[in-house]
């Protein structure tokens, strides 16, 4: 059962939907959730994490709220102190070499086994 939306804010958000903002919020929450999970798994308190980053605990609380606009610098700092990857971006490969194997006996055998064929147009 769907409830009618009588909230002015909900109505405005629905009418002015912005996929860019939705994507930003989704990624921001994913980063903060991952950091919080790592902190919990490792038994690191927010105060300790703040000390590791050289920040005040109140600032770290804002960062981990999921509502703070994280900068690339702050994300990188968290990655460094926790030794994790929060943003996975694959480098662009311009050229990729593929090893196909080798010729038994090396190239010399392949050259020596070459047969010369003479074709003549007047057959």
C-alpha contacts under 8 A as a table, 3 or more apart, distances in Angstrom:
res1	aa1	res2	aa2	distance
5	X	10	X	6.73
5	X	11	X	6.61
6	X	10	X	7.68
6	X	11	X	7.29
7	X	10	X	5.29
7	X	11	X	6.24
8	X	11	X	5.10
8	X	12	X	6.11
9	X	12	X	5.06
9	X	13	X	6.07
10	X	13	X	5.13
10	X	14	X	6.11
11	X	14	X	5.18
11	X	15	X	6.19
12	X	15	X	5.13
12	X	16	X	6.01
13	X	16	X	5.15
13	X	17	X	5.68
14	X	17	X	5.37
18	X	21	X	5.49
18	X	22	X	6.39
19	X	22	X	4.87
19	X	23	X	6.03
20	X	23	X	5.16
20	X	24	X	6.17
21	X	24	X	4.97
21	X	25	X	6.15
22	X	25	X	5.25
22	X	26	X	6.15
23	X	26	X	5.04
23	X	27	X	6.17
24	X	27	X	5.30
24	X	28	X	6.00
25	X	28	X	5.08
25	X	29	X	6.03
25	X	66	X	7.95
25	X	67	X	7.85
26	X	29	X	5.32
26	X	30	X	6.17
27	X	30	X	4.97
27	X	31	X	6.24
28	X	31	X	5.29
28	X	32	X	6.36
28	X	66	X	6.17
28	X	67	X	7.71
28	X	69	X	7.50
28	X	70	X	7.20
29	X	32	X	5.18
29	X	33	X	5.91
29	X	66	X	4.97
29	X	67	X	7.76
30	X	33	X	5.16
30	X	34	X	6.14
31	X	34	X	5.21
31	X	35	X	6.29
31	X	86	X	6.16
31	X	87	X	7.99
32	X	35	X	5.09
32	X	36	X	6.07
32	X	63	X	7.44
32	X	64	X	5.26
32	X	65	X	7.30
32	X	66	X	5.80
33	X	36	X	5.10
33	X	37	X	6.08
33	X	64	X	7.77
33	X	66	X	7.83
34	X	37	X	5.07
34	X	38	X	6.22
34	X	86	X	7.55
35	X	38	X	5.15
35	X	39	X	6.14
35	X	64	X	7.78
35	X	78	X	7.97
36	X	39	X	5.08
36	X	40	X	6.12
36	X	64	X	7.17
37	X	40	X	5.14
37	X	41	X	6.01
38	X	41	X	5.01
38	X	42	X	6.06
39	X	42	X	5.25
39	X	43	X	5.87
39	X	44	X	4.87
39	X	45	X	6.88
39	X	46	X	7.90
39	X	49	X	7.98
40	X	43	X	5.01
40	X	44	X	6.24
40	X	45	X	7.69
41	X	44	X	7.87
44	X	48	X	6.21
44	X	49	X	6.51
45	X	48	X	5.23
45	X	49	X	6.24
46	X	49	X	4.91
46	X	50	X	6.06
46	X	57	X	6.53
46	X	60	X	7.01
46	X	61	X	7.34
47	X	50	X	5.08
47	X	51	X	6.38
47	X	56	X	7.94
47	X	57	X	5.31
48	X	51	X	5.06
48	X	52	X	6.22
49	X	52	X	4.96
49	X	53	X	6.28
49	X	57	X	7.98
49	X	60	X	7.77
50	X	53	X	5.13
50	X	54	X	5.95
50	X	55	X	4.89
50	X	56	X	5.72
50	X	57	X	5.20
50	X	59	X	7.97
50	X	60	X	5.98
51	X	54	X	4.90
51	X	55	X	6.09
51	X	56	X	7.38
51	X	57	X	7.88
52	X	55	X	7.79
52	X	81	X	6.66
53	X	77	X	7.01
53	X	78	X	7.20
53	X	81	X	7.03
55	X	59	X	6.65
55	X	60	X	7.00
56	X	59	X	5.36
56	X	60	X	6.62
57	X	60	X	5.09
57	X	61	X	6.18
58	X	61	X	5.06
58	X	62	X	6.44
59	X	62	X	5.12
59	X	63	X	6.30
60	X	63	X	4.87
60	X	64	X	6.10
61	X	64	X	5.21
61	X	65	X	6.06
62	X	65	X	5.16
62	X	66	X	7.67
62	X	67	X	7.36
62	X	68	X	5.91
63	X	66	X	6.64
63	X	67	X	7.49
63	X	68	X	5.35
63	X	69	X	7.68
63	X	70	X	6.69
64	X	67	X	7.85
64	X	68	X	7.51
65	X	68	X	6.59
70	X	74	X	6.28
70	X	75	X	6.64
71	X	74	X	5.21
71	X	75	X	6.24
72	X	75	X	5.06
72	X	76	X	6.00
73	X	76	X	5.13
73	X	77	X	6.13
74	X	77	X	4.99
74	X	78	X	6.27
75	X	78	X	5.18
75	X	79	X	6.22
75	X	86	X	7.23
76	X	79	X	4.95
76	X	80	X	6.17
77	X	80	X	5.16
77	X	81	X	6.39
78	X	81	X	5.41
78	X	82	X	6.06
79	X	82	X	5.35
79	X	83	X	5.41
79	X	84	X	4.97
79	X	85	X	5.74
79	X	86	X	6.38
80	X	83	X	5.02
80	X	84	X	6.96
85	X	88	X	6.55
93	X	96	X	6.71
102	X	106	X	7.12
103	X	106	X	5.26
103	X	107	X	6.53
103	X	110	X	7.42
104	X	109	X	7.93
105	X	108	X	7.34
105	X	109	X	5.75
105	X	110	X	7.80
106	X	109	X	5.92
106	X	110	X	6.94
107	X	110	X	5.05
107	X	111	X	6.21
108	X	111	X	5.15
108	X	112	X	6.10
109	X	112	X	5.06
109	X	113	X	6.06
110	X	113	X	5.29
110	X	114	X	6.64
111	X	114	X	5.39
120	X	123	X	6.41
